[in-house]
Structure formats: structure tokens, C-alpha cells
């Protein structure tokens, strides 16, 4: 039996494909060519959305655009295989608190003088369910510049410096 990549993603998103005890998503970030950014981003369902927790190292100090992209494919050396921002409802680009935004618009992470960034917030637009807004099977991309939260369609956040596919996390 042959399954297309889209078929494999759909299969991976079915409730039977995930562990009965696992409801947490994870993305392990890897640097794109010429960069040294790494880290993890976890996605945990909470009562009013999905708790996003990121710990990233190897950044230049300052803000960096931080998005969920449409494909779970980080195979291109420049991260372009991840596609555009995840936007299943066809909304304009905006900040993470905007009512109308790409589901993948997570704003910015801010690195300290040592190049480390942490982020914790609850996202009210994505899900981990088997639905159109699910982050599972997508990718997280970190960009070289800050997201200005308004320029269409990407926030003018520059090149992709890290990419990681979002999958189900192993339960402890």
C-alpha cells in the first residue's frame, strides 16, 4: 500500500495514531544552513487553548519572528520546505493576541545577551486535535529578524534560522 506524504500526515493526526497517554506536542528545533540555533517548543492542551513553551539557544540578542508553518518538512537547507505560515482560516498576518490572524502567528521570541530565549503563553487559535487548526504535523520556524506583526504576509521577519517538525511527545 502506498500513502502520499499528506496521507501519512493525516494518519499521524488520527487519535489512534497517538499514544493513549500522550496529548502533548513537541518540536525540536534544528539550525538551517549557516546558523546555530537549537531548542525545543512544547504544546500542551489547557482549558482555554494550547500552552506554548519554548526554550531556544544560539540566537543573536533581540527579537526573532516565531511561527508555525504549514508543512512538517524541514528538509530544505534554508527551511523553505516548511511552506508559508499556517493559515487554514485564510486570515491576515497579525500578532498572537489579535482576533483575526494566521493560526501560526506566534509573534516573537526575545533572546538575551547570551542568545537564549524563553517563551510561555496560551494560544487560543491552534489545537492539537484532529481538526483543521491542529499544529501536529506542521513545523515551528524561527526567523532572523523581529516580526513587526503587521506586514503581509510574513511580518517582515526575514530568513529562517531554525526549523522543527511538530509531533507527539513521548509521555514520561
ABEGO torsion letter per residue (X at the ends): XBBBAAAAAAAAABAAABBAABABBBBBBBBBBGBABBEBBBBBBBAAEBBBBBBBBGBBBEBBBBBBBABBBAABAAGAAAEBBBBAAGBBBBBAABABBBAABAEBBBBBAAGBBBBBBBBAABBABBBAABABGBBBBBBABBBAGABOAAGGAEBBABBBBBBBBBBX
